[in-house]
Structure formats: C-alpha cells, structure tokens
Amino acid sequence: FVELDAARRESDLLCDNLRLEMANGRLVRLLCKMNFITERADSVTDPEWAETGDRYLIKLFRDYVFHLVNEAGRPVASMAHVVGNLNKLDAGSPEKVMLMSRDEKSCLVVSYEEIKRCVEEAYKELILGSTLSPDANIREQATRALESAEIESFPQYLLSLTQELVNDASPGDVRSAAGIALKNALSAKDETRREQYSQRWLQVSDTVRGQIKQGALISLGTDNHHVSMTAAQVVAAIIAIELPHGQWQDAITVLLQNVSTNNAGLKIASLQTIGYVCESIDPEILVTQSNPILTAVIQGANSDEPSQEVRFAAITALFNSLEFVRQNFENEGERNVIMQTVCEATQSPEPTVQVAAYECLVRIMQLYYDKMAFYMEKALLGLTVTGMKHAEEKIALQAIEFWSTLCDEEIELQLEEEEAQEYGRPLDRQNFQFAKSSLGLVMPTLLFLLTRQDEDADEDEWNVSMAAATCLSLLAQTVGNDIVSFVIPFVEQHIRNPDWHYREAAVMAFGSILDGPEPSVLNPLVTQALPVLIEMVKDQVVQVKDTAAWTLGRVCDLLMDCIQLGVHLHSLVSALVAGLEDNARIVSNCCWALMNITEQLGSTSADTYPLSDYFEGIVTALMRITESNVNENKSRTSAYETMATLASSGPKDTVPIIGKLGVAILDRLDTTIANAGQIVGTDDRVALGELQSNLLNVLTNVTRTLGRQVSEISDRMMTTVLQLLTTSSKQAAVSEDAFLLVGALITALEGEFSRYLESFSPFLYNALQNYEEYQLCSISVGLIGDICRGLGQDAAPYCDQFMTILLHNLESDALSRDVKPGILSCFGDIALAIGGSFETYLEVSFRVLMTACSLSASTPANDDDTIDYLNQLRAGIFEAFVGIVQGLKSDNKAQLVLPQAQSLLGFMSVVFSDPTKSEEVVKNMIGLLGDLADAFPNGEIRDYLRAEWIQALIKYGRTGPRGSSLREHTRWAREMIKRASS
C-alpha cells in the first residue's frame, strides 16, 4: 500500500506539471499571436493594417496587460495581472474590461471573448495573406501554421476559413487564400490522399458541414471574381466527396437554379462549379442529371447570351461534361443543338470563348468521331481551316489540335482495321477518312503555318509552327503516300529560299512526312535530298541547322537504307560531329542522329562496323563538349546518352576505346563525388544528380559490353559506387542508376562479384525496405535475381535475409503493388540458384504463391491498369514456379512440388480462359507445363496433362509467329507433355 500510495502521489504530481505546461503552452501561443499582429508596418495588404479595425483593439489590450501604470503614472510590473488577463483571454471569458488609448481620448468596454475573436480573426487574416507572399520562406511558414491549425481542430479550422471566405469586409486576396486553403483541405491530386481527405470530411458533423456548404454557396455570388472562382472550387470539392456517397443530392439543383438568375457573377461561378464537378466526378454518377446540366450549360453558351464571360464559363462546363452526355449525343436532335452551340461559339467576338469552343470541338472529335460525318461536311472543315489561319495564336493552336486529334483517331481506326483483318473479326467502327478527303484544304494552310516561326521563342515553347509540324507528321501517318504530292513541291520551291523562315519550313515539312508513306516512295526522295540536308547543317541560321539535324536524325531512324554508306556516311558523320561544336540546341539533334546511326549499324557480336573508323573521333568530340558544367537544352545529357549508345552497340574492334571511355567516365564520377560537399543550392544538387546519373548510365553500358574484361576496373568501380550510395542517399534516381550499374557488374563478373557482396549488401537491404521509392525497391528485387544467377550456390548464405525481406515486402500494404510480381519471380531465381536447398523456404513460398493465384483469379479485370497488373502478377507466379521446379529437379527433389500440381494446373486453366491474358503469360505458362512434364516423366501427372484445355493451350502457342520464343517454348513443351502423358 505504501508503494501504491507513492505511485499515486507521483502520478498526481506529473498530472499537475502537465497541466501547468499545457497552460504555459496556451499562453505562449496566445502571446505569439498577439505580437505577430500588433504594430506591424509590413503588411502586404495595407501598411496601416495593424492600427485599424480589430487589430487596434488588440493593441489596446496589449497596452492594458503589459503597460499598466499606477495613479502616479509609474509602470506596474504585475505577473499576476498579466497571467490572470491572459487566462481570461484564452478562456474567452464574457467578463468585460475597459481599454483606453494612450492619449486617453478614447475608451472601449469589451469582453475577453470579443478580444479573443479579434485575435483569432486577425491572426488568420495575417497567415492567409502570408501564403500569397513572394518570399518562399514566408509562404512556407504560413503553410505550416495552417497545417498546425488543421491538425489541432479540423472542424474549427474549416469553419474559420469559411468565415473568412464569406467576409465581405476582408481583403479579396485574403478571402481567396482562405478558399484555396479550404479547397486544399478537401481534395488532393494523389488518389490515396484524396480518399483520406474524403473520409475526414465525412466524419465532420452534419451541422458544421452544413455551415461550410452554406458559406461556400453564398460566396459564389460575391462581387469579387477571384473569390467567387475560389468558392466554385470549394463547392465542387465538397460535391465530389458527398455525391458519390449519396449526400447533398440537391447540390446540382441549387447550381442550376443559380444559372437561371440575372446575377451574371453568380451565373458564371455556378457554371464554373458545374464544370469542376463534371471534371472530377465519375461520369456514371452524373448520368441521371445529364439533361438538366446540359440544358443549363447550352443556355449559358447560346449566342443569345449577352455576357461573353457567361458564355466562356458555359462552354468550359460543356467541355467538362462531354463525357457523361453520351446519351444526348446519341439523339440526333440534341446532338445538333450541342454542335450548333459550339460552332456558333467559335465565332464569338471574345477570343477566350473561341478558344474554349475549339477545345470543345477537339474533345468532341475524340469522343464522338463516329457521329461527325455530317458536321464535317457542313461546318467543321471550314471552321477549323479558318481557325488555323486566325491571328490569335491560341485560337489557331486549338484549330490545329482538332486535326491532330482527328488524325490520332483515324490512325487508331487503321490499327483496329489491321487487327480485325488479321483475326477475321468484323470492324466495330467506320473510318470516314476525313483526313484524306480534306488534304486539299488543310495542307496549304499547314504548310503556310510552318513559316510562322517565332525566332525569339524558347525551343520548348509551343507555337503555331511547331503545332503545324506535329499535325503534318500525324497526317503523314494517316494518309500515307497521298501527302507526298502536297509536300514535295513546297520543299522544292523553298529549300533554297533566301528567307530562312521558308527554308526552315521546307526542311521541317520534309522531315515531318518521313513516317507514313511507303519506303519505296520516300527512298528516292531521301537519297536525292541527303546532300542538301547535310549541307544545311552548316547553314548560317540556327533554326535551319537545328531542323536539318533533326531531319537527318529522322532519316537515320526511319530510312537508314536510303543512306549509301560509301557515298553519304563520311559527309554525314563529319557534319554531325561538327554540329556537336555548335549551338546547344543543335547538339541535341546531332547526338540523336549519331545514336540512330550506331543503333542501326552496330552489333556487339560483330568484328567491325561502318562507324569503326569514326568511333574514336566521335567519342573524343562527345567527351570534349561534356567537359563544361553547362547543360543548356539538355545538350550535355544528349551527349552522354550518345556515349552510352555507342558503348552498348560497338563491335569488337571498338572494345579498347570503350574500355578507355569507361576509365575516363569513372574519373569524372569520382570528381563529382569529391565536389559534392561544395553543393549548396537545390538546383545545383539536382544538376549534380542528373550528371551522376548520366555518368552511371555510360558506365553501365560500358560494363555490359566489356563483360569479363571489366574486372580490370571493377574494384575501383565498386568503391566509387559505394561512395556514391553513401553520399546520395536522398537522390533516388542516382541510387537507381547505381544499382543498375551493380546489376551489370554482377552479370559480367558472375561468381567473382561475391567479394563485393558483403560491403554492398547493407545498401541493398536498405533499398529493399524503401517503400516510398518503389522503383528503387523494384530494381533491388531484380538485383537479388542477378546475384542468384551470378553466384549460384554461393548465394546461399544470403538467402535467409533475402527471403525474410521479400516475404515482409509481400505482406506490406505500404509497398506499391507493382513491385510484388517481381518479388514472386525472384523466388524462382533463388530456387534456381540454390537448388534443393530451397526446400527450407518451400512451405512459405507455396503458401504465398497459392494466395497470389487466388487473388489473381478473383480480381475482376475492370480497367486497363488492372489487366496489366494481373498479367504481371500471373507472369511472376509462373516464373516463380518455373524456377522452383527446375531448381528442385536439379537436386532430385521435384517430388516436393507434386502436392501443388492439381491446384496449380487448375489455376492455369482459369488463366488460359481469360481473354485478357498477355503473350508473356501464355509463354510462361507453356514453359511451366513443359517443366512439370519434364520433372514428372513417369506418369505422376499424366491425367492432369490429358485435359482438353492443355491441348488447346499447346495449339494456341503453335499459332505464334515463326521463330518466336512462344513458338519455340510450345514445341519443347509439347514434346515433354507427350512423353509424360504416354
């Protein structure tokens, strides 16, 4: 009892101390807030902010608490007075206090509760204003303050922001900031976080939610446009959460009523809200309300609407609603109204409305191509060709995009047609060949637009000329040979034009049509043009040189046969190498052309190739231009990528040069590690990481080409990699590339790599458990496979740790599911390496694999992402079983698999019946059947192998292309099955 009594006294003491600390903490926060507010002369909204309104009241209270004087006017420093008043303020006491100005000319009687409200409102306004500061540090501090308030009391935080949003007396930018913070508390781009925010909102009481919804709806009608637009985002965010859960069912009705009012601002904000809602919610949820939404939107977008702002908001809302009004588009009458409204909007006097209308036409063509024949003939062809000529660039860009989208659709239809012919299926959709029938009107306009280059624009800045070139390229893929007769006369007319705009346009037009027409049509044209193009790499104008280098790259990529090596290669390579010393934007395209040449001509198994005589000179030039720390227009990155390509495709006579390249690159990598400590800024750190990744990529390809010969520098290489992994722990991309280099070393050195494994394994284990950087984790899983394949039985001492981590990863919900199929496959690699010793892990492996089989069989394939994942999962399952069967068989332990045979074959039959199965899955499944048959040749699984579905699977595999791995797998498996089932 004495001990129990002492424990209780100790507990009481701790509780008292805790209460004191909590009270102290509250008072400190209150003091901080008051001092943030009083006597500020730096407010971004008003220099007198701290001396006016509620802030003046806070100043008087501060004087009353801290600047108290007695009757003689002498200062009174009373801690009891300070603490007592601060506690009353913190509690929001209704007790009143008299506050007097310093000159004693004014006197105010207010309650502590009113003063507390003033403090909270002023502090909130200050923080929200700070989120708009141009100073990043101030913005970050303000954001942290908001996050702290959000954590402290989420409902109160939302109510506080809503009060600021609806407060007409507050500055507009502060109200907007409150709305943005409110919206950000309700929605997020990341799907997982968005679901968390949704659940958090739904847990708020109905009363509080109702107040927030009412405040947001009221704010839609405010006179401040920015505030009303922010309120639209808030309302849409709430609807996006509640409507799918069957709540706030009248929200859309309220918005539609707003659209019918005479208040233009309210109408615009409500239309904007409808647009946001349509953009963020599953179309199926809104299908039942499509008619009233469409009616309101069309009404707002109609040409009779006097306000162009309303029309813009309505057209934007229509754009977002196009996907769920599919039923309306099926109705000819309603479709005509929609198309008429959009077409009329392209003629609006307001450019923003025209742009939005053309955006709608682009989306309509994408969604409803099969309904567009009538409208193309009557309106769309003329409207879009006219739109492409518009002086307003944004309008012209959307009109060009219309034709690019049309081409995308017709290219897709051509692929569907080829597939239907291959499999003897009827076509689901008709190809109207709009592009082909419209060439006469579209091509002259596009070719003219190619000449509207902006010489002052950045290379990556999208403009009319670039859009026209992209559209021309898509047209070439769509119509094929028919485009040549339009482009070649333009090229011949302007290729020597003294005006560089036309000269560059001619080269761009030629380069844009190299993919589409048949090679037999293009070959003579390219052969004739090559000398001119090579010469134009030396043009006086940067834009012309750049486009000429790009066109040569396209030739090397698509039509290498046109290059007569004895005639063109020397001048081509010389021009491209000379271009490496030119402007940075030209360097990138010259590098791309050189990469294409070496990829087309190179082979590591060959003794030599046409570039062998130029190889060292090219590498020297690339090394010279990468000496600079400047990476303008990604020129340095392009040069390193070219080195990596040269290293990966160089034949045997270039291996000595590739070896020297590896040493030189290793020197540079060591230099970056030595200089890493001098890097301070974020941008410099990112640039360093990018450079290190480039160097690692070159080293990886050098290692793959050198093979065993890399052992001469492997010690140094691994030392550098370990140093890099130590210093770049926060840069996942660098770690990923370092791991890829280690993988190449393992493949090259095989068993010899074991001497590095002890020092490397801690980094490997850390990466395997790094769930946030799932790509690094995935590469690490692959490295385990590389280690097992390279070391064989010598990998056994590490397998306990490998299996423990891999199994833990499979069980973790925090790890991306995309990594897990590779983990299953890795079981097979481990089993193959250690053979019969895998028996230790067999029980848990079978349990995990059969669970994966059940998951795969029971998961509905509702979308493309799920289909892809299921195929990856099944491929991983079959690869695991292949490795386990082969590994156990190698040590005469195949019988351990026999109890799983029936369940496994049952799962395989389910997979075979799935129409979404991939070819890789089929190949792995057939290989596994062959391995099972080979492992049990004495009739142990004879009855299973005689199932009809297995014969159908073998027949399916034999239809693969001649010489394909699928067909080879099938031929071998068929023999094994035949032997095991006889």
Summary of the structure (lengths in Angstrom):
residues: 982
radius of gyration: 35.5
end to end distance: 83.8
largest distance: 117.8
contacts: 3204
relative contact order: 0.02
helix: 78%
strand: 1%
